[in-house]
């Protein structure tokens, strides 16, 4: 997996902002370690997206690589296993596509919370490794921002995800419920997340969260604009026959 794609992901999710709280001598090392970990997670994602029939021996190989990368960051195997609990939960959602269990049966916030599991793992590691972050920030401050940006990824990648076995909830919602209902549902969800973020900003009285809130509002607006743009261009006029996922049943 090209480092460029991972760097773009990290920049979009503001991980370099968090790394700035580390000492200058530690920044390059922690960034490099997280890039290697993300590569291993992407390799697991790629296996799930490209193979309908999954073999446990293959999954074990990808997981062994993930655990090894976490151990290189200074954690033991039991900690590595525990730290990946949310990734394993999201993997279940991916594998359940093969049983016609679609993400729309789940609460939207619940689903996207687990879908943002890889970025959240990176944040957890950064917070654990940097006392300065724990003093100024709360890990929970990033929850709403991560939900908004994860939704953006689904909408941005819809054309690409038509050709893989991907648990893109926005895409599957359109194919199951239609574009009009799905667009309306996602717009309401994004606006609700912004409202929650603004309320948290009022309660937190924390200058750091004011910045996170600002990013959340900005990215939510950009995501709403992206939905409108794709709708006007006819890119949301998709049908089940266009999607690899449906061709495999």
C-alpha positions in Angstrom: 0.0 0.0 0.0 1.5 3.3 -1.1 2.6 5.6 1.7 1.1 8.5 -0.1 -2.5 7.2 0.5 -1.8 6.6 4.1 -0.2 10.1 4.6 -3.4 11.6 2.9 -5.5 9.6 5.4 -3.5 10.8 8.4 -3.5 14.4 7.2 -7.3 14.3 6.6 -7.9 12.8 10.1 -5.5 15.4 11.7 -3.0 12.8 13.0 0.0 15.1 12.2 -1.6 17.7 14.4 -1.5 15.3 17.3 2.0 14.2 16.5 3.1 17.9 16.9 2.6 17.4 20.6 5.5 14.9 20.7 9.1 16.0 21.1 10.7 16.8 17.8 13.1 13.8 18.2 10.1 11.4 18.5 7.8 12.6 15.7 9.4 10.9 12.8 9.7 7.5 14.6 6.0 7.5 15.7 4.8 8.6 12.3 6.8 5.8 10.6 5.5 3.2 13.0 1.8 4.3 12.5 2.3 4.2 8.7 3.5 0.6 9.0 0.6 -0.4 11.2 -1.9 1.3 8.8 -0.3 -0.6 5.9 -1.0 -3.9 7.7 -4.6 -2.9 8.4 -5.1 -1.9 4.7 -3.8 -5.3 3.6 -6.5 -7.0 5.7 -9.1 -4.6 4.3 -7.9 -5.4 0.8 -8.3 -9.2 1.4 -11.8 -8.7 2.7 -12.8 -6.5 -0.2 -11.4 -8.8 -2.9 -12.4 -12.2 -1.7 -15.9 -13.5 -1.2 -14.9 -16.8 0.3 -12.7 -16.1 3.3 -10.2 -18.5 4.7 -9.4 -18.3 8.4 -5.8 -19.2 7.8 -5.5 -16.1 5.5 -7.2 -13.9 8.1 -4.9 -15.2 10.8 -1.9 -14.2 8.7 -3.1 -10.6 8.3 -3.9 -10.4 11.9 -0.5 -11.7 12.9 1.1 -8.9 10.9 -1.1 -6.3 12.6 -0.3 -7.6 16.1 3.4 -7.7 15.3 3.3 -4.0 14.2 1.6 -3.1 17.5 4.2 -5.0 19.5 6.9 -3.1 17.7 5.3 0.0 19.3 6.1 -1.4 22.7 2.9 -3.4 23.6 2.7 -7.1 24.4 0.5 -9.5 22.6 -2.4 -9.4 25.0 -2.5 -5.6 24.8 -2.3 -5.7 21.0 -5.2 -8.1 21.0 -7.3 -5.9 23.2 -6.4 -2.7 21.3 -7.8 -4.3 18.1 -11.2 -5.3 19.5 -13.0 -2.6 17.5 -11.2 -3.6 14.3 -12.3 -7.2 14.8 -15.9 -6.0 15.4 -15.8 -4.0 12.2 -14.4 -7.0 10.4 -17.5 -8.9 11.5 -19.7 -6.3 9.7 -17.6 -6.8 6.6 -17.9 -10.6 6.7 -21.7 -10.4 7.4 -22.2 -8.9 4.0 -21.8 -12.5 2.8 -24.9 -13.3 4.8 -27.1 -10.5 3.5 -26.7 -8.6 6.7 -26.4 -5.0 5.6 -25.2 -2.0 7.7 -28.6 -0.3 7.5 -29.9 -2.7 10.2 -27.5 -1.0 12.6 -27.7 2.4 14.2 -25.8 4.9 12.0 -23.7 6.3 14.8 -22.8 2.8 16.0 -21.8 1.6 12.6 -19.6 4.6 11.7 -18.0 4.5 15.2 -16.8 1.0 14.5 -15.9 1.8 10.9 -13.5 4.5 12.1 -11.7 1.9 14.2 -8.4 2.1 12.5 -8.0 5.8 12.9 -9.2 5.6 16.5 -6.5 3.0 17.2 -3.9 5.4 15.9 -5.2 8.1 18.1 -5.2 5.8 21.1 -1.6 5.0 20.5 -0.7 8.6 20.2 -2.5 9.5 23.4 -0.9 6.6 25.3 2.6 7.6 24.1 2.3 11.4 24.7 1.6 12.9 28.1 1.2 16.4 26.6 -1.8 15.1 24.6 -3.5 13.6 27.6 -3.1 16.9 29.5 -4.6 19.1 26.8 -7.0 16.8 24.9 -9.5 14.0 25.5 -9.6 11.1 23.2 -13.4 11.3 23.2 -13.2 14.8 21.7 -12.4 13.2 18.3 -15.5 10.9 18.2 -17.8 13.2 16.2 -15.0 14.4 13.9 -14.1 10.8 13.1 -17.8 10.0 12.3 -18.1 12.9 9.9 -14.9 12.1 8.1 -15.7 8.4 7.9 -19.0 9.3 6.2 -17.2 11.5 3.8 -15.0 8.6 2.9 -18.0 6.4 2.0 -19.5 9.2 -0.2 -16.2 10.0 -1.8 -15.4 6.3 -2.6 -18.8 5.2 -3.8 -17.8 4.8 -7.5 -14.7 2.8 -6.5 -16.6 0.7 -3.9 -19.1 -0.5 -6.5 -16.3 -2.7 -7.8 -15.3 -4.4 -4.5 -16.9 -6.3 -1.7 -17.1 -3.2 0.4 -19.3 -2.3 3.4 -20.0 1.2 2.1 -23.2 1.9 4.0 -24.1 4.9 1.9 -23.7 2.9 -1.3 -25.7 -0.1 0.0 -28.4 2.2 1.4 -28.9 3.7 -2.1 -29.1 0.2 -3.6 -31.6 -1.0 -1.0 -33.6 2.1 -0.3 -33.1 4.4 -3.2 -31.1 7.6 -3.7 -33.7 10.1 -2.4 -34.3 8.4 1.0 -30.5 7.7 1.5 -29.5 11.3 0.7 -32.1 12.7 3.1 -31.0 10.3 5.8 -27.4 11.1 5.5 -27.9 14.8 5.4 -30.0 14.6 8.6 -27.3 12.5 10.2 -24.5 14.9 9.3 -26.5 17.9 10.7 -27.2 16.0 13.9 -23.5 15.3 14.3 -22.7 19.0 13.9 -25.3 19.9 16.5 -23.8 17.5 18.9 -20.3 18.9 18.3 -21.5 22.4 18.8 -23.2 21.5 22.0 -20.0 19.7 23.2 -18.0 22.8 22.4 -20.3 24.9 24.6 -19.9 22.5 27.5 -16.2 21.8 27.2 -14.8 25.4 27.4 -11.6 24.0 26.0 -9.7 25.9 23.3 -8.4 22.6 21.8 -11.9 21.3 21.3 -13.0 24.6 19.7 -10.5 23.7 17.0 -11.8 20.1 16.6 -15.4 21.5 16.5 -14.4 23.9 13.8 -12.9 21.0 11.7 -16.0 18.9 12.3 -18.3 21.7 11.1 -16.2 22.4 8.1 -15.9 18.7 7.0 -19.6 18.1 7.6 -20.4 21.1 5.3 -17.9 19.8 2.7 -19.5 16.4 2.9 -23.0 17.8 2.4 -21.7 19.7 -0.7 -20.1 16.4 -2.0 -23.5 14.7 -1.7 -25.1 17.5 -3.7 -22.4 17.5 -6.3 -22.6 13.7 -6.8 -26.4 13.9 -6.9 -26.3 16.6 -9.6 -23.8 14.7 -11.7 -26.0 11.6 -11.6 -23.3 9.6 -9.7 -25.9 8.4 -7.2 -28.1 6.9 -9.8 -26.8 3.4 -9.2 -28.5 0.0 -9.3 -27.7 -3.4 -7.9 -26.4 -4.6 -11.3 -23.7 -2.0 -11.1 -22.3 -3.4 -7.9 -19.9 -6.4 -7.5 -21.3 -7.2 -4.1 -24.8 -8.0 -5.5 -23.4 -10.1 -8.4 -21.8 -12.6 -5.9 -25.0 -13.8 -4.3 
